[in-house]
Amino acid sequence: MKTFRILAAAMLLIAPSAASAAEKPHILYIVADDLGWQDVGFHGAKDIPTPNLDKLAAEGMRLERFYVQPMCTPTRAALMTGRYPFRYGLQTIVIPSKGTYGLDTEEHTLPQVLKDAGYQTEMIGKWHLGHADHKYWPRQRGFDYHYGAVLGEIDYFTHSAHDVLDWQRDNKPVEEEGYVTQLLGADAVKRIKAHDSAKPLFLYLAFTAPHSPYQAPDDYLKRYQGDGDETRRAYAGQIMCMDDEIGKVLAALEETGMRKDTLIVFHSDNGGTRNAALTGESKVKSVPCDNGPLKGGKGQLYEGGTLVPAFANWPGHVAAGETKELIHIVDMLPTLAGLAGAPTDGCKPLDGIDVWPAVSAGKPSGRSEIVYNVEPFRGAVREGDWKLFWRATLPSAIELYHLADDPNETTNLAVQHPDKVGKFRARIEQLAAESAKPLFMETAVQAVFSGIFGPAPIPTEIDPSTMEP
């Protein structure tokens, strides 16, 4: 009898942790690349059908004030760290092909946080947080598995950049045929079907679509019904293909019985490109992205470069609707960690906060400030409905907008509100004083002599000392 009571007491002590483990959701985190605000059906695209994304958005919470950084590398760094990129030197531009730097290895990443909570962590797709040294690669930063590219831009059919193959599985080069978006989707389906659903899964599915080069399979080019030029046709094909692959991934979740236990998050890494010089290293005839009424695009601190299509979907846990609560990409690490019951003690001080009440039910997010970015030559900050953009380089500019009345930033109110201008400038100066020097600028100095683009220094031999234990 005494033995039974001891065992019963032990079971009571064990039960709470077992229940918590069972409640950890699977997480499918999908990121599109350079997707325009108005290039999905749920934001009004008329020439690009996205039925799978539209259904997920309609049945989930549309995050209509979801902010990211204005370019790829900074956004992905903010997601991985829960910290603004200016804190570790990744705030300016992206890591170029010849760049030898990466995300600071002292930063504790999102997959490491989730792995500590018992998650299987897998990444399929584009990394762009360091490629010249294996210590920067996904497998060394907390992912149990990686398949895809480590650079920012590759050919969709040859899987190469500057004639250098950038296609790997678990740090080893892979030579295979196929269209990148379809290969990524197929691998996600395969990994989901092979996964033991008793173990929580974090699957980061980072498509290269619809980033340049604008290439799509012939059947998708034929499906395009719009009146745009050939670049718009290819861009639309890329998005339609991505949507189809997301549909196949959803089907795999349903088939395995995992769908009801899976939180899906979707967003773009920055706004759609409106400047041909910022489409990437490919030469393009025109820019195909549509940001609708939003001002600017990729690379800019206006809304068109930083406000992106986004939603969350989890049946029974995320209400259907939309929220205009402020959310920043840095909030996703603490939010997902909170759902997973994962401590963030190993992280450096977070800029993000847990915004699950806003994501799940449209309740207040707790965030009033958005730091668009702070660089030596420019910065932008939002507090409530007010936003200041400051370009410090000549010709300098100060622009103040009231976004509730003027979401498309058409009327500069800086002259009328000098007190607000002074307050915002002081905040940007404070953040600038806390900033690390942009690593890109050091590379740019070298580029004056050697050229910043060209064959990428992707290592092909594995250094055992860089592998995780």
C-alpha positions as CSV (number, residue, x, y, z in Angstrom):
1,M,0.0,0.0,0.0
2,K,2.8,2.4,0.9
3,T,4.5,1.6,-2.4
4,F,1.3,2.4,-4.3
5,R,1.0,5.8,-2.5
6,I,4.5,6.6,-3.5
7,L,3.9,5.7,-7.1
8,A,0.7,7.7,-7.2
9,A,2.4,10.7,-5.8
10,A,5.2,10.3,-8.4
11,M,2.6,10.1,-11.2
12,L,1.0,13.4,-10.0
13,L,4.3,15.1,-10.1
14,I,5.1,13.8,-13.6
15,A,1.6,14.4,-15.1
16,P,1.8,18.2,-15.5
17,S,5.0,18.1,-17.5
18,A,3.7,15.2,-19.7
19,A,0.5,17.2,-20.3
20,S,2.6,20.3,-21.3
21,A,4.6,18.3,-23.7
22,A,1.4,17.0,-25.3
23,E,0.1,20.5,-25.8
24,K,3.2,21.8,-27.7
25,P,2.0,22.6,-31.2
26,H,3.8,21.6,-34.3
27,I,4.9,24.8,-36.0
28,L,5.0,25.3,-39.8
29,Y,6.6,28.7,-40.4
30,I,6.4,29.8,-44.1
31,V,8.3,32.7,-45.5
32,A,7.9,34.1,-49.1
33,D,10.7,36.2,-50.6
34,D,10.0,39.7,-52.0
35,L,6.2,39.2,-52.2
36,G,4.2,42.3,-53.0
37,W,1.5,43.4,-50.6
38,Q,-1.2,43.1,-53.2
39,D,0.1,40.0,-54.9
40,V,-2.0,37.5,-53.0
41,G,-5.7,36.9,-53.4
42,F,-6.5,37.9,-49.8
43,H,-5.1,41.3,-50.5
44,G,-6.9,41.8,-53.8
45,A,-4.7,40.3,-56.5
46,K,-6.8,39.9,-59.6
47,D,-4.2,38.2,-61.9
48,I,-2.5,35.8,-59.4
49,P,-4.7,33.0,-58.0
50,T,-3.5,31.9,-54.5
51,P,-6.4,29.6,-53.3
52,N,-4.4,27.8,-50.6
53,L,-3.1,31.0,-49.0
54,D,-6.5,32.6,-49.3
55,K,-8.2,29.7,-47.5
56,L,-5.6,29.7,-44.7
57,A,-6.0,33.5,-44.4
58,A,-9.8,33.4,-44.4
59,E,-9.9,30.6,-41.7
60,G,-7.1,32.2,-39.6
61,M,-6.0,35.6,-38.3
62,R,-4.8,38.0,-40.9
63,L,-2.1,40.1,-39.4
64,E,-2.6,43.4,-41.2
65,R,0.1,45.4,-39.3
66,F,2.9,42.8,-39.4
67,Y,6.2,44.5,-39.9
68,V,9.5,43.2,-41.0
69,Q,12.9,44.7,-42.0
70,P,13.2,46.2,-45.5
71,M,15.5,43.5,-46.9
72,C,16.0,39.8,-46.7
73,T,19.0,39.2,-44.4
74,P,17.9,41.6,-41.7
75,T,14.4,40.1,-41.5
76,R,15.7,36.6,-41.3
77,A,18.1,37.6,-38.6
78,A,15.4,39.3,-36.6
79,L,13.3,36.1,-36.8
80,M,16.1,33.9,-35.7
81,T,17.1,36.1,-32.8
82,G,14.1,38.1,-31.6
83,R,16.4,41.1,-31.7
84,Y,16.8,44.1,-34.1
85,P,19.6,43.5,-36.6
86,F,21.3,46.7,-35.8
87,R,22.4,45.1,-32.5
88,Y,24.8,42.7,-34.3
89,G,25.7,44.4,-37.5
90,L,23.2,42.9,-40.0
91,Q,21.0,46.0,-40.4
92,T,22.3,47.2,-43.8
93,I,21.5,45.6,-47.2
94,V,22.0,41.8,-47.4
95,I,25.0,39.5,-47.2
96,P,26.4,39.7,-50.8
97,S,27.8,36.7,-52.7
98,K,31.4,37.6,-51.7
99,G,30.4,38.4,-48.2
100,T,32.4,36.4,-45.6
101,Y,30.4,37.4,-42.5
102,G,27.2,36.0,-41.0
103,L,24.8,36.0,-38.1
104,D,26.9,36.4,-34.9
105,T,27.5,32.9,-33.5
106,E,26.9,34.3,-30.0
107,E,23.3,34.9,-30.8
108,H,21.0,32.1,-29.5
109,T,18.6,31.3,-32.3
110,L,14.9,30.4,-32.5
111,P,15.6,26.7,-33.5
112,Q,18.0,26.4,-30.6
113,V,15.3,27.7,-28.2
114,L,12.7,25.3,-29.6
115,K,15.2,22.4,-29.6
116,D,15.8,23.0,-25.9
117,A,12.0,22.5,-25.5
118,G,12.1,19.1,-27.2
119,Y,11.3,20.1,-30.8
120,Q,12.6,18.5,-33.9
121,T,13.9,21.5,-35.8
122,E,14.0,21.4,-39.6
123,M,14.7,24.0,-42.3
124,I,13.8,23.7,-46.0
125,G,14.7,26.6,-48.2
126,K,16.7,29.8,-48.2
127,W,19.0,30.8,-45.3
128,H,20.9,34.0,-46.3
129,L,22.5,34.5,-42.8
130,G,26.0,33.5,-43.8
131,H,27.4,31.2,-46.4
132,A,31.3,31.5,-46.5
133,D,31.9,29.4,-43.3
134,H,30.0,26.4,-42.1
135,K,29.8,27.9,-38.6
136,Y,27.1,30.2,-40.0
137,W,25.0,27.5,-41.7
138,P,21.6,26.2,-40.5
139,R,22.8,22.9,-39.1
140,Q,25.3,24.7,-36.9
141,R,22.7,27.2,-35.8
142,G,20.2,24.9,-34.2
143,F,18.5,23.0,-37.1
144,D,18.5,19.2,-37.0
145,Y,18.0,19.2,-40.8
146,H,18.5,21.5,-43.7
147,Y,17.8,21.2,-47.4
148,G,18.1,24.2,-49.8
149,A,20.3,27.2,-50.4
150,V,22.4,29.3,-48.2
151,L,22.8,32.3,-50.5
152,G,20.2,35.0,-51.2
153,E,19.5,34.3,-54.9
154,I,19.9,31.2,-57.1
155,D,18.8,30.1,-60.5
156,Y,15.5,28.2,-60.1
157,F,16.6,25.5,-62.6
158,T,20.3,25.1,-62.2
159,H,20.3,25.8,-58.4
160,S,23.5,27.9,-58.8
161,A,24.7,31.5,-58.3
162,H,27.4,32.9,-60.5
163,D,27.8,29.3,-61.9
164,V,28.5,28.0,-58.3
165,L,26.1,25.3,-57.1
166,D,24.2,26.5,-54.0
167,W,22.1,23.4,-53.2
168,Q,22.7,21.4,-50.1
169,R,21.3,18.7,-47.8
170,D,22.8,18.7,-44.3
171,N,25.9,20.6,-45.4
172,K,26.6,18.4,-48.4
173,P,26.2,19.6,-52.0
174,V,23.3,18.0,-53.9
175,E,23.1,17.8,-57.7
176,E,19.6,17.1,-58.9
177,E,17.2,18.3,-61.5
178,G,14.0,20.2,-60.8
179,Y,12.4,23.6,-60.2
180,V,13.5,25.0,-56.8
181,T,10.0,25.8,-55.5
182,Q,8.7,22.3,-56.3
183,L,11.8,20.6,-54.9
184,L,11.3,22.5,-51.6
185,G,7.6,21.6,-51.4
186,A,8.3,18.0,-52.2
187,D,10.9,17.8,-49.5
188,A,8.6,19.4,-46.9
189,V,5.9,16.8,-47.8
190,K,8.4,14.0,-47.4
191,R,9.7,15.2,-44.1
192,I,6.2,15.7,-42.7
193,K,5.1,12.2,-43.7
194,A,8.3,10.7,-42.1
195,H,7.9,12.6,-38.9
196,D,6.9,11.0,-35.6
197,S,3.9,13.2,-34.7
198,A,4.4,12.4,-31.0
199,K,7.4,14.8,-31.1
200,P,6.7,18.5,-31.7
201,L,8.0,19.7,-35.1
202,F,9.3,23.1,-36.0
203,L,9.5,23.3,-39.8
204,Y,10.9,26.5,-41.3
205,L,9.9,26.5,-44.9
206,A,11.6,29.5,-46.5
207,F,10.8,29.7,-50.2
208,T,13.0,31.6,-52.6
209,A,9.8,32.5,-54.6
210,P,9.0,35.0,-55.9
211,H,12.5,36.6,-55.7
212,S,14.4,37.1,-58.9
213,P,15.5,35.7,-61.2
214,Y,11.9,35.7,-62.5
215,Q,11.6,32.1,-63.8
216,A,8.7,29.7,-63.8
217,P,7.9,26.3,-65.4
218,D,6.1,26.6,-68.7
219,D,2.8,25.3,-67.4
220,Y,2.6,28.1,-64.9
221,L,3.5,30.7,-67.5
222,K,0.6,29.4,-69.5
223,R,-1.8,29.7,-66.5
224,Y,-1.3,33.4,-66.1
225,Q,-4.4,35.3,-67.2
226,G,-3.2,38.9,-66.6
227,D,-2.2,41.6,-69.1
228,G,1.3,42.2,-67.6
229,D,4.6,41.8,-69.4
230,E,6.7,38.7,-69.5
231,T,8.4,39.6,-66.2
232,R,5.0,39.9,-64.5
233,R,3.9,36.6,-66.0
234,A,7.0,34.8,-64.7
235,Y,6.6,36.4,-61.2
236,A,3.0,35.4,-61.1
237,G,3.9,31.9,-62.1
238,Q,6.4,31.7,-59.2
239,I,3.6,32.7,-56.7
240,M,1.1,30.3,-58.2
241,C,3.6,27.5,-57.9
242,M,4.5,28.4,-54.3
243,D,0.8,28.4,-53.5
244,D,0.3,24.9,-55.1
245,E,3.3,23.6,-53.1
246,I,1.8,25.0,-49.9
247,G,-1.4,23.1,-50.7
248,K,0.5,19.9,-51.0
249,V,2.2,20.5,-47.6
250,L,-1.2,21.1,-46.0
251,A,-2.5,17.8,-47.5
252,A,0.5,16.0,-46.0
253,L,-0.3,17.5,-42.6
254,E,-3.9,16.3,-43.0
255,E,-2.9,12.9,-44.1
256,T,-0.6,12.4,-41.1
257,G,-3.2,13.7,-38.6
258,M,-0.9,16.6,-37.7
259,R,-3.0,19.5,-39.1
260,K,-5.2,20.0,-36.0
261,D,-2.1,20.3,-33.9
262,T,-0.1,22.6,-36.2
263,L,0.3,26.4,-36.0
264,I,0.9,27.8,-39.5
265,V,2.5,31.3,-39.8
266,F,3.0,32.9,-43.2
267,H,4.5,36.2,-44.3
268,S,6.9,37.8,-46.8
269,D,10.5,38.7,-45.8
270,N,10.1,42.3,-47.0
271,G,7.8,44.3,-49.3
272,G,7.7,43.8,-53.1
273,T,10.5,45.3,-55.1
274,R,9.7,48.6,-56.8
275,N,13.3,49.5,-57.8
276,A,15.1,47.4,-60.4
277,A,18.4,48.0,-58.7
278,L,17.1,46.1,-55.6
279,T,15.7,43.0,-57.4
280,G,18.9,41.2,-56.7
281,E,22.0,40.2,-58.7
282,S,19.9,39.2,-61.8
283,K,19.3,41.7,-64.6
284,V,15.6,42.4,-65.0
285,K,13.6,44.2,-67.7
286,S,11.0,45.5,-65.3
287,V,9.8,45.2,-61.7
288,P,6.7,43.0,-61.4
289,C,5.7,43.4,-57.7
290,D,2.5,45.2,-56.7
291,N,2.4,46.8,-53.2
292,G,-1.0,48.4,-53.9
293,P,-1.4,51.8,-52.4
294,L,1.6,51.5,-50.0
295,K,4.5,53.9,-50.6
296,G,7.8,52.5,-51.7
297,G,9.1,48.9,-51.7
298,K,11.9,46.6,-50.8
299,G,15.0,48.3,-49.4
300,Q,13.0,51.4,-48.3
301,L,11.7,52.3,-44.8
302,Y,8.3,53.3,-46.1
303,E,5.3,51.0,-45.5
304,G,5.7,49.3,-48.9
305,G,9.1,48.0,-47.9
306,T,8.2,46.8,-44.4
307,L,4.5,46.0,-44.1
308,V,3.9,42.6,-45.5
309,P,1.1,40.1,-46.2
310,A,0.9,37.8,-43.1
311,F,-1.5,35.5,-41.2
312,A,-1.5,32.8,-38.6
313,N,-3.7,29.7,-38.7
314,W,-4.3,26.9,-36.1
315,P,-7.8,25.3,-36.0
316,G,-9.5,25.8,-32.7
317,H,-6.7,28.0,-31.3
318,V,-6.5,31.0,-33.7
319,A,-9.7,32.8,-34.4
320,A,-10.8,33.7,-37.9
321,G,-10.6,37.4,-38.6
322,E,-8.1,40.2,-38.9
323,T,-6.1,42.3,-36.5
324,K,-4.5,45.7,-37.0
325,E,-2.5,45.4,-33.8
326,L,1.2,46.2,-34.2
327,I,3.4,43.2,-34.6
328,H,7.1,43.1,-35.5
329,I,9.1,40.1,-36.8
330,V,11.2,40.2,-33.6
331,D,8.1,39.2,-31.7
332,M,7.9,35.8,-33.2
333,L,10.7,34.2,-31.2
334,P,9.2,35.0,-27.8
335,T,5.7,34.2,-29.1
336,L,6.7,30.8,-30.4
337,A,8.8,30.2,-27.3
338,G,5.8,30.9,-25.1
339,L,3.7,28.4,-27.0
340,A,6.4,25.8,-26.7
341,G,7.0,26.4,-23.1
342,A,10.6,27.1,-24.0
343,P,12.9,29.3,-21.9
344,T,14.7,32.2,-23.6
345,D,17.4,32.5,-20.9
346,G,20.1,31.7,-23.4
347,C,19.1,34.6,-25.6
348,K,20.6,38.1,-25.4
349,P,18.1,40.7,-24.3
350,L,15.1,40.4,-26.6
351,D,13.5,43.3,-28.5
352,G,10.5,41.1,-29.2
353,I,7.5,40.5,-26.9
354,D,4.9,37.7,-26.7
355,V,2.1,38.8,-29.0
356,W,0.0,35.6,-28.9
357,P,-3.1,37.4,-27.7
358,A,-3.1,39.5,-30.9
359,V,-2.2,36.6,-33.1
360,S,-4.7,34.2,-31.7
361,A,-7.7,36.5,-30.9
362,G,-6.9,40.0,-32.2
363,K,-6.5,41.3,-28.6
364,P,-3.9,44.1,-27.8
365,S,-0.4,43.0,-28.8
366,G,1.2,45.1,-26.1
367,R,3.4,46.7,-28.7
368,S,3.2,50.5,-29.4
369,E,6.7,51.0,-31.1
370,I,8.0,49.7,-34.4
371,V,11.7,50.3,-35.2
372,Y,11.8,50.0,-39.0
373,N,15.6,50.2,-38.9
374,V,18.5,52.3,-37.7
375,E,21.6,52.7,-39.9
376,P,24.3,55.3,-40.0
377,F,22.6,57.1,-42.8
378,R,18.9,56.7,-42.1
379,G,16.3,55.5,-39.6
380,A,12.6,55.2,-39.0
381,V,10.5,54.6,-35.9
382,R,6.8,54.4,-35.3
383,E,5.1,55.1,-32.0
384,G,1.3,54.5,-32.0
385,D,0.0,56.1,-35.2
386,W,3.0,58.4,-35.7
387,K,6.0,57.6,-37.8
388,L,9.2,59.5,-38.5
389,F,11.5,58.7,-41.4
390,W,15.0,60.4,-41.2
391,R,17.5,60.3,-44.0
392,A,20.8,61.7,-42.6
393,T,22.8,61.7,-45.9
394,L,22.6,64.7,-48.2
395,P,20.2,65.8,-49.3
396,S,18.8,65.0,-45.8
397,A,15.1,64.6,-45.2
398,I,12.7,64.5,-42.2
399,E,9.3,63.0,-42.9
400,L,6.5,62.7,-40.3
401,Y,3.3,60.8,-41.0
402,H,0.1,60.0,-39.1
403,L,-0.5,56.6,-40.3
404,A,-4.1,56.2,-39.0
405,D,-5.2,59.1,-41.3
406,D,-2.5,58.7,-43.9
407,P,-1.5,55.0,-44.2
408,N,0.1,55.6,-47.6
409,E,2.5,58.3,-46.4
410,T,1.4,61.1,-48.7
411,T,1.4,64.1,-46.3
412,N,4.6,65.1,-44.5
413,L,3.6,66.8,-41.2
414,A,7.1,67.5,-39.9
415,V,6.7,71.2,-40.0
416,Q,3.4,71.2,-38.1
417,H,4.7,69.0,-35.3
418,P,8.3,70.0,-34.4
419,D,7.9,68.5,-30.9
420,K,7.2,65.0,-32.3
421,V,10.1,65.4,-34.7
422,G,12.4,66.2,-31.8
423,K,11.1,63.2,-29.8
424,F,11.5,60.7,-32.6
425,R,15.0,62.0,-33.6
426,A,16.1,61.6,-30.0
427,R,14.9,58.0,-30.0
428,I,16.7,57.2,-33.3
429,E,19.9,58.8,-31.9
430,Q,19.6,56.6,-28.8
431,L,19.1,53.5,-30.9
432,A,22.0,54.5,-33.1
433,A,24.3,54.8,-30.1
434,E,23.4,51.2,-29.2
435,S,24.1,49.9,-32.7
436,A,26.9,47.7,-33.9
437,K,28.7,48.8,-37.0
438,P,27.1,47.4,-40.2
439,L,29.1,44.5,-41.4
440,F,28.1,45.2,-45.0
441,M,30.0,48.5,-44.9
442,E,33.2,46.7,-44.2
443,T,32.5,44.4,-47.2
444,A,31.6,47.4,-49.3
445,V,35.0,49.0,-48.7
446,Q,36.6,45.7,-49.9
447,A,34.3,45.8,-52.9
448,V,35.8,49.0,-54.1
449,F,38.9,47.0,-55.0
450,S,37.5,43.5,-55.6
451,G,33.9,43.8,-56.6
452,I,31.1,42.9,-54.2
453,F,29.3,40.4,-56.4
454,G,30.7,37.4,-58.2
455,P,31.4,33.7,-57.4
456,A,30.3,33.0,-53.9
457,P,32.8,31.5,-51.4
458,I,30.7,28.5,-50.6
459,P,32.7,25.8,-48.8
460,T,32.4,22.3,-50.3
461,E,34.5,20.4,-47.8
462,I,33.1,19.8,-44.3
463,D,35.2,20.9,-41.3
464,P,34.3,18.5,-38.5
465,S,35.0,21.1,-35.9
466,T,32.2,23.2,-37.2
467,M,29.6,20.5,-36.9
468,E,27.2,20.3,-33.9
469,P,28.0,17.7,-31.3
